[in-house]
Amino acid sequence: MNGRLIGLGCAAAVFALDQSTKALALGSTALAQGVEVLPVLNLVLVRNEGVSFGMLGGVAPWWALAALGVTIVAVLLAWLWRAHGRVLSLALGLVIGGALSNILDRARHGAVTDFLDFHLAAYHWPAFNLADVAVVTGTALLLLTACATQSARPPRDCRARARHRALFECRRGRARAWQRAARQARTRAGAAAPPQGRAPGRDPTAQGGRGGCRASLLPPRIARTGVAVGGGRLPPGDRTQTAGLHKCALLTVVRWA
């Protein structure tokens, strides 16, 4: 199932369940005095003008808290729209549904309806409702998801990064050296006289023609022993064509460096 549908469905379920229980609590006259359900749980009707568990009560007006809640819900909806994973979508749906239910209470009654009272002996936890339970549960799931995602990331290896950086610098320096050598080869090829039987400036080997493009990488001893070009061998004394072959080799290496 799509994560968005999971989140929106969870938000709708939380909203409907919380509003139903609040309607029952408001319609019961017995809750005004308090009803003991368990030795540690009472049902009592309380108006909460603050946020969850009675915090910030009387500090800010209801419309300011409602505006803050709407802003938070908008951010969470945008997060849900881009969320990946069912657990994350479920957590966002819980928080969105609970927040929307409390926002509706503030808009209708100016306060949130609470009716769950947990206590231990004489200590009473601040009253809350099912929307507060959903918000706290969703927030806890968000924290757990964030911690699990952070621990699943591979640790950064500084040594590997240093090796990659050193390799990059080495390749860049080598490419610059080959470029300088290629420029020097072009300069020597342009200064040398063209061979007999060819028009000036039409050296196919020096310009990357048929002879120079046959070899992608030439050995350093090419100037001493010559190299096979076409059907014959280029003599070692032919400086112009040797420089042209060097240029093709250097440009090929620079291209693939």
Residue pairs with C-beta under 8 A, 6 or more apart in sequence:
1 86
3 80
3 83
3 84
3 85
3 86
3 88
3 89
4 80
4 81
4 83
4 89
6 86
6 89
6 90
6 93
7 80
7 83
7 89
7 90
7 92
7 93
7 96
8 80
8 93
9 93
10 89
10 90
10 93
10 94
10 97
11 92
11 93
11 94
11 96
11 97
11 100
12 97
13 97
14 93
14 94
14 97
14 98
14 101
14 130
14 131
14 134
15 97
15 98
15 100
15 101
17 130
18 97
18 98
18 101
18 129
18 130
18 131
18 134
19 101
19 104
21 115
21 129
21 130
22 101
22 105
22 113
22 115
22 129
25 31
25 43
25 45
25 113
25 115
26 45
26 113
28 45
31 43
31 44
31 45
31 115
32 44
32 45
33 44
34 42
34 43
34 44
34 117
35 42
35 43
35 44
36 42
37 43
40 118
40 119
40 120
41 116
41 117
41 118
41 119
42 117
42 119
43 115
43 116
43 117
44 115
44 117
44 127
45 113
45 114
45 115
46 113
46 114
46 115
46 117
46 127
47 109
47 111
47 112
47 113
47 114
48 54
48 57
48 111
48 112
48 113
48 114
48 127
49 57
49 58
49 62
49 110
49 111
49 112
50 56
50 57
50 58
50 59
50 65
51 65
52 102
52 128
52 132
52 135
52 136
53 125
53 126
53 127
53 128
53 132
54 114
54 126
54 127
55 126
56 65
62 106
62 110
62 111
63 106
65 106
66 103
66 106
66 107
69 99
69 100
69 102
69 103
69 106
70 103
72 99
73 96
73 99
73 100
73 103
76 92
76 95
76 96
76 99
77 96
79 92
80 89
80 92
80 93
80 96
83 89
83 92
85 145
87 141
87 145
88 141
88 142
88 145
90 138
90 141
91 137
91 138
91 139
91 141
91 142
91 145
92 138
92 142
93 138
94 134
94 135
94 137
94 138
94 141
95 134
95 135
95 138
95 139
95 142
96 138
97 131
97 134
98 130
98 131
98 132
98 133
98 134
98 135
98 138
99 131
99 135
101 131
102 112
102 129
102 131
102 132
102 135
105 111
105 112
105 113
106 112
112 129
112 131
113 129
114 126
114 127
114 128
114 129
114 132
115 127
115 129
116 127
116 128
116 129
116 130
117 124
117 125
117 127
118 124
118 125
119 125
171 257
174 257
175 254
175 257
178 250
178 253
178 254
178 257
179 250
179 254
181 246
181 250
182 247
182 250
182 251
182 254
185 243
185 244
185 246
185 247
185 250
186 243
186 247
188 239
188 243
189 203
189 206
189 240
189 243
189 244
189 247
192 239
192 240
192 243
193 240
194 200
194 201
194 202
194 203
194 240
195 203
195 238
195 240
195 241
203 209
203 240
203 241
203 244
204 210
204 211
204 212
205 211
205 212
205 229
205 240
205 241
205 244
205 245
205 248
206 212
206 240
206 241
206 243
206 244
206 247
207 244
208 244
208 247
208 248
208 251
210 230
211 229
211 230
211 234
211 241
211 244
211 245
212 241
212 244
212 245
212 247
212 248
213 248
214 229
215 227
215 245
215 248
215 249
216 249
216 252
217 249
217 252
217 253
218 227
218 245
218 246
218 249
222 242
222 245
222 246
223 236
223 242
224 236
225 236
226 233
226 234
226 235
226 236
227 233
227 234
227 242
227 245
228 234
229 241
229 245
234 241
234 242
234 245
236 242
